[in-house]
Amino acid sequence: MNAVTFLLGYAMALSWLAPVLFTGPISVNVHPRLSVAGWLVVVATASFAWVAALVILIAGAAHSLITHTAPTFCVEALGIAGAVTLPPTVATVLVVALLAVTAAVATNTTRRVIVTLYRTRRANREHAEAVRIIGRPTGHDGVIAITADQPAAYCVSGGRHRAIVVTTAALELLRPPALAAVLAHERAHLRGRHHHVIATLNTLAAALPRLPLMREAARSVPALLEMCADDAATRRHGREPLLASLVALSTRHRLPDGVLAAAGTAVADRVTRLLQPQRAIWWRPQSLAMVLIVIATASAPAFALTLCTLQP
């Protein structure tokens, strides 16, 4: 079961090293969609490695019980078989202990993930139903207006129950082009199912708080998804209306006609990005390096699973 050793080590390496890599210089000037893909691939690969190691352990333990043999770690492919040869009793105790601990952690983590996702989905569904009751329809499809002094616009999705919510203060503050850009931004969130992505990452971070990968992914991905939604809105309505809406919603002041002020410190990163000229960033060295890292990250577990298979 040399694959178990490899997969466990690989999952641990990803959990501690990937956050350092993905928040370092390589992530600068990388398109947000590519960055999101990188984070999700790493999280999925690390999760797969943990689960695959558990499955192999269970299969090995079951085989040993059926054949009445002691499970051993086959690492001939690594050239270190002699260094890890264990007596049958020790090997059995070691594998059973690893199996018990891993199974307990996996069961608890799975339970917490399922419960948290169910609660989040139910809360979102109740929220969407509530705003449809207390709000009023607008002239825009799927958009509900609620009375509030705070200008805000957001979307909520709970399965088939979804809505875009805009406060009356925001409707009064935003001009039609800016409002259209905001609605396009929120529709991009719903279309991309960004709520599910964020909920899953937050759940994994809560269930596995000691893994830096889960914590950093839950912290970094939401901002990247906001930028992805910004891009969708600007492709349809241009940068200026979206920029005007960001500044207006964050400062409660309209922008004068023809002025692009770098205001609204709460959304400084997104405003700064919108103020910069649009340039092709897919073929920069950082982007190509990110693509190679993502491919290598996803391919490594498959290589690990072939180590024992290819042995005679």
Secondary structure, DSSP 4 states (H G I P E B T S, - for coil): -HHHHHHHHHHHHHHHHHHHHHTSGGGTT--HHHHHHHHHHHHHHHHHHHHHHHHHHHHHHHHHHHHT-------GGGT-GGGG---HHHHHHHHHHHHHHHHHHHHHHHHHHHHHHHHHHHHHHHHHHHHHHHSEE-SSTTEEEE--SS--EEEEEETTEEEEEEEHHHHHHS-HHHHHHHHHHHHHHHHTTHHHHHHHHHHHHHHSTT-HHHHHHHHHHHHHHHHHHHHHHHHHH-HHHHHHHHHHHHHS-PPPTT------GGGHHHHHHHHSPP---TTSHHHHHHHHHHHHHHHHHHHHHHHHHT--
